[in-house]
Amino acid sequence: MTNLLLLGFLPSGSEWVIIALLILLLFGGKKIPELMKGLGKGVKSFKDGVNEAKEEINKAKDDIEEPASKK
């Protein structure tokens, strides 16, 4: 039920065009590639952080399981 309600608030095709035009007007054609480059770097940094956290969790889990298996 809540998934259907959330889908009602997502923009449709024509609304995406209006949003894109507003972004183009606000930032101009020269700034958009710089914004996308920064966004890409931010996403990559976030993914690296998530992977690093997963590795630390797995390492801690292995450290906890290792002494238990020695007994």
ZAMARGU-4260 file (C-alpha; in steps of 0.2 Angstrom, whole numbers, plus 5000, padded with zeros to 4 digits):
<rodrens>
0) 5000/5000/5000 | 5014/5013/5005 | 5024/5008/4989 | 5009/5013/4978 | 5008/5030/4988
5) 5026/5033/4985 | 5025/5030/4967 | 5012/5043/4965 | 5024/5057/4970 | 5038/5052/4957
10) 5039/5064/4942 | 5032/5058/4926 | 5040/5060/4909 | 5035/5078/4905 | 5040/5083/4923
15) 5057/5077/4921 | 5059/5088/4905 | 5054/5103/4915 | 5066/5098/4929 | 5080/5097/4917
20) 5076/5113/4909 | 5076/5122/4926 | 5093/5114/4930 | 5100/5120/4913 | 5093/5138/4916
25) 5100/5139/4934 | 5117/5132/4931 | 5120/5135/4913 | 5128/5123/4900 | 5146/5125/4906
30) 5143/5121/4924 | 5133/5105/4921 | 5148/5094/4916 | 5157/5100/4932 | 5142/5096/4943
35) 5140/5079/4935 | 5159/5076/4938 | 5157/5081/4956 | 5142/5070/4958 | 5151/5055/4950
40) 5166/5058/4962 | 5154/5058/4977 | 5145/5042/4972 | 5162/5033/4970 | 5168/5040/4987
45) 5151/5034/4995 | 5153/5016/4987 | 5171/5015/4993 | 5166/5020/5010 | 5152/5006/5010
50) 5164/4993/5004 | 5177/4998/5017 | 5164/4997/5031 | 5158/4979/5024 | 5176/4974/5025
55) 5178/4979/5043 | 5162/4971/5048 | 5168/4955/5039 | 5185/4956/5047 | 5177/4958/5065
60) 5165/4944/5062 | 5180/4933/5057 | 5190/4938/5072 | 5175/4934/5083 | 5172/4917/5075
65) 5190/4912/5075 | 5193/4910/5094 | 5176/4901/5095 | 5182/4888/5083 | 5199/4885/5092
70) 5190/4879/5108
</rodrens>
